[in-house]
Amino acid sequence: MTSLVDKAVCDYFNILLTEVAEPSHLDSTLTRPKLKEFEPQLDKQALEQLLAPVFKTKVTAQIEVKVNAQVKPKVEIKPVSKPESKTETKPAAQINQEVETKPLVVTAAKVTTDLLESLDDEFQVLFFKVAGLTLAVPLVSLGGIVKLERVNHIMGRPDWYKGVQAHRGAQLNVVDTCAWVMPEKYDSALAETVNYQYVVLLEDSNWGLACESLVNAVKINKSAVNWRSNAGKRPWLAGVVREQMCGILHVHALIELLNSGLSSQDTLG
C-alpha cells in the first residue's frame, strides 16, 4: 500500500512538472485539478503579517516567520502507569472500534518519519509559486522570507546555484528553484519567463529558495497529505497536499542535497 502511495505521489508530481513546461496546456480545464479558487482568495491578513518588514524596510527587508508557541502548542504525552492491584481489560470489539475511529494518516517508514514527528496533527504551511508550480513548506521548517536583492554569482557552481546574497552579516546561498526542481524542463525560453521576487529561507541553514510569489499561509491536517514512504527519487518531496494538489517539502532532506551539491533527482546515501 505504501509503495503504491509513493508511486502515485511521484507520478502526480511528474505531471505537474510537465504542465509547467507546457504553458499551452494550462488553458485547458482538463489539465489538473484547480486550487478551488485558493489563489484568488488570498488570506491578506496572514500575508501582511509575513511581509510587514519587507515593505517597511528599503535596503535589507526581511521577515522572520516562526511558529508562535500559542499557535502551535506542543502536546506532551505522558505514559500512564497502570496500578498493580487493578487490571482493566477492554473487550476486543471496543478496541477495534477505537482504532477504526482514528483518522487515517499514511505514515512513512524512513523518508518523512522525522518530519511527521516534528509536526502536530494540525500544522501551518506556506504555499509559494515557482514558474506556475505551487510548493508548500511547513512553517516549522521555515527560516523566514526575504526580498530577492543583489545576488553575486560564483563561478564553478552548479547551474541551479543562483548566487549569494548578503543576509544579517552572512552569505545566503540562493537556489534557482525552477532550475533545481525541474532541470529537464528548464530551458532558455522558460528561464526568460521566471521573475523571482522572494527568497524562502530554509531553517537552520544558509540556503534559500528563490520564488516568484507567496500564495498563502494556512493550517492543514496530517491526514490531508499523501505522505511518501520511500526515499528513492526526489527525497526532498515529502508528499502531496491533496486539496491544493501540490508538493510539500522535506526541508531536512532538501538541505542535505544542497549541501552535497546534488540535484533534485539524486538520492541520499
N, C-alpha and C positions, 0 to 999 in steps of 0.2 A: 504493500500500500504506500509506504513512504517513498519507494523508488518511483512509483507512478506519479506521486505528487511532485517530486523533484523534477522529473522529466517534463511534466506539464508546465511547471514554473519556467524552466529554461526555454521550452518551445514557445511559450507565450512571449517571453522577453525577446526572443529572436524575431517574432512577428512585429513587435513594437519597433525594433531597430530597422526592420525592412520598410515599415511605413514611414519612418523618419527620413530614410534615404530616398523615398519616392514620394515627393510632395503632392504629385497629381492625385495620388490615391486618397489624400486626406479629405478631398471634397466629397468623397463617396460616403453615404451613410452606412455602408456595409463593411467598412474597413475595420473598425474596432468599437467596442462599447464607449459611449461618451462618458464624461465625468459627471453626468447628471447635473449639468449646469453648475458644477463645482467651481469652474474657473471664473465665470462672470460674476458670481455672487461671492466676492471675497469678503473675508472677515476683516473689515477695515480697522477695527479697534485692535485686533491681535497684531496685524502688520504694523500699525502705528507704534505699538509698544516695542516691536522688534527693530523698527527703523528709526526711532526717535533720534538717537545720536547721529545717524547717518546724515540727516538733513539739517541738524543744528551745527555740525562741525564742518568747516570748509576744507581743511587740509587733510587730516587723517581721521575721517569719520569712521566710526566703528561701533559695533554693537555686541554686547555680551549677552547671549541668550542662554540662560541657565534655568534649570528646573527649580522652581521655588519649593521649599520644603512643604508649604501649605498646599501646593497644587499636587505634589507627588509625594505623599507621605509614605514612609517605609513601614511596612507592617511586620512586626516581629512575631513569629510563630513559636511559641514555647511548647516544648514537649509536655504532654500531660501524663504524669505518673499515675498508674492505677494502684489503689490501695490493695495491700496484700491480702486483707481479710475479705475483700469483696471482688467477685469476678462477674462481669456483665457480658453475657453472650447475646448478640443480636441474631435474629432469625436470618437465614440466607436470603429470603425474599426481600427483607428490609434493606440488607446490604446492597443487593443488586439494584434496588430502586434508587438508593442514594448515589450509586456510581453512574447510573444512566441519566440522572438529572443534571449532572455537571456539564458545562459547555464543552464542546469538542474542540480541542486545540491540537493540531498536528505538530508535535514537538520534534526537534532534530536531535539525532544521536551525537553528532560531532560539530557540524557547522554552526548552528545557532544556539547551542546549549548555553554558552556563557552570555550571549545576548539576551536570551529569554530569562535567565536568572536575574539579570540586571533590570528587567522591566516589570512594572506592576501589571496586573491583569488589564488595567486601562492606562494607557500611556500616551504622551504627546509626540506628534511627529511634525516635521516641517516639510512641505511639498515645494519643490523648486523645478524650474524648467531649463532644459538644455536642448536647443535645436528641435523644439517640438516634443521632446521626450520628457515626461514627468518622472521625477525620482523623489523618494521620501527618505528622510533621515530622522531617527529617534532623537528627541531633544536631549536625552541623557548622553548621547554620543556627539552632541554638537558643541563646538568650542566657541562659536559666535558667528557673526556675519559682518563683513567689512565691504566698503565700496572698492571696486577694482580701480586702482590708480596706476601710477607709473610702475611698469614691470621691466626689470633688467634681464635681458636674455643671456643665457650662459651657453657657450659653445660646448659641443661634445655630449650634450644631454639628449635623452630620447625625444622623439617628435612630439610626444604628448606633454612634455615639460615646457610650460609657457614661460617660466622665469621666476625671479624672486621679487617680492615687494616688501618694503620696509613696514614693520608692524611692531609697535611697542619696543623699539630699540633693537629688534631682532630681524632676521630674514625669514619671510614667509614663502615657502615653495608653492607656487601656483600651478595647478594642473589644468591643462586644456582638456576639460572634461569630455567634450564631444570626441576629441581625437583619442582619448584613452578608452572610453566606453565602447565606441563603435569605430575602431580603426579601419575595418574593412569597408565602411560606408563613407568615411570622412575624406572626401576628395576636395579639390580646389573649389569646385562650384558650391559645395555645402559650406566650406570654410568661409566663403565670402558672405554668406547669409547670417552667420553667427555673430551676435552682438553681445558680448559679455558685459555685465554691469556690476555683479557682486561676486564675492568670494565666500563660500561656505566653509568655515574652519572646522577641522576635524579635531575632536577632543584629545588633549594630551599629546599633541604632535605639532610639528611646524609645517603641516600640509593644509592646503585649502583647495576646494573645487570651484572653478570658475563657473558661474551660471548666468543665464540671461534675465530671469525674473524669479521672484518669490511668489508662490501661489497663495499659500495659507498655512497656518499652524492650527491643528485640531487634535482632539483626543480620539483614539481608536482602541478597540479591544484586541487582545492577543488572538482571540478566536476569529477576528476579521482578516487575518493574514494567513495565506498558504505558505507555511514555513518550509524551507528546504531541509533535506535530510542528509545529503552527501555534499562533500566539498567539491570535488571534480572541477568542471569548467565554471568560471566566474564565481569563485569562493566569496567574493565581496557582495554577491547578491543573496541576501538573507531570505527573500521570499517575495510574494506579490500581494499587495493590498487589494482585496477583491473589489471593494466598492469603487475605488478610484482607478483600479486596474493599472497599477504602476509598481515598479520595483522598489523595495525597501533595502537600504544599505546595511551591510555588516561592516561597521566602521573599523573595528579592530583588524579584521582580515584585509580591509582596503589599505589601511596604514602599513601593514606588513608587506603587502605587494609593492606599494610605492617606495618604501624604504629599500626594498630589494631591487628596484628598477624594473619590475616586471609589468607586463601588460595586463589588461583586464581579463584575458582568456587564459592566462597562465595559472598553474596550480601551485598550492603551497606545499612544501615538503613536510 
